[in-house]
Amino acid sequence: MEIDDLRTFVEVADAGGVTPAAQRLGVSKSMVSRRIARLEAELGVQLIARTTRGIALTEEGATFRDYAARVSAEIDAARETILPAGELRGRIRVAAPLSFGPTHLAPVLSQMARRHSHLQVTSCYTDRFVDLITEGFDCAIRIGYLPDSNLVARRVGPLYAKFVASPDYVTRNGSPETPDELLKHEALMQGTESWQVTDGDQVLNTRPQGRFKADNGVALLAAALEGLGIARLPNGLTDQHIASGALVEVMPKYPPPTAGIFVVRPPGQHPAKKVRVLTEMLIECYDSGSS
């Protein structure tokens, strides 16, 4: 029984189809199909049934999937144990936020790829919620405030933010000085979320309103630069624009609370060595408090 066949079966089961599994593995669909057929022949049972909607695990396939996943994980752990110190092989798939990832996280992933020439690094930048297990990611880098989940999270650094607006917006509408005054202004938001502000040692929640919404911080930054309203954005997106005068900080006495940069991974007793190495690199880069 080939380990690649086991790993391929787990990918097909988790991805819900041959095509997405092939994309994850970086092989052809025909190769995936051959591996599944070989595994079924070896076991003497059908693991996957094709339906009009795609594929579905048979009863035997659903039972075997967990065993196959555990065996694959144990083999990966064994390979890591016997590798020369510091060497990484295989592949790491990382999800990162679109608003922050390409500018602030991509350099760390690029450095990781340069240091480990036998490691394949695949990154996906999106501000939508990514299901790590279903979509086959080794880990995700998330920013802000983490909701409760069954994922394992490691904080790698702080994330500072400001409320900002363009000078033109402030000239036309004034600048809010308190959270109550903020409610009278146009807010640039990702949805209907509440905004948190700090008042000394207290954290207050406020629900601003606005007509411009977007699903990522880069778009909200563009709207703020156009004078459409007030945005709450990470310093990494706004520092250069504040320095140039294109944006100004508003409500400085009530800033957003310090958030965090986190590496999250699926639950498991021991994180993969490649995830540990990435986490350590991010801590080295961002735990200085400069984000």
NORTA-V768378 format. One line per field, one symbol per residue. ss: DSSP state (H for helix, E for strand, C for the rest). A space follows every 10 residues. Layout:
ss = ???
//
This chain:
ss = CCHHHHHHHH HHHHHCCHHH HHHHHCCCHH HHHHHHHHHH HHHCCCCEEE ECCEEEECHH HHHHHHHHHH HHHHHHHHHH HHCCCCCCCE EEEEEECCCC HHHHHHHHHH HHHHHCCCEE EEEEECCCCC CHHHHCCCEE EEEECCCCCC CEEEEEEEEC EEEEECHHHH HHHCCCCCHH HHCCCEEEEC CCCCEEEEEC CEEEEECCEE EEECCCHHHH HHHHHCCCCE EEEEHHHHHH HHHHCCCEEE CHHHCCCCEE EEEEECCCCC CCHHHHHHHH HHHHHHCCCC C
//
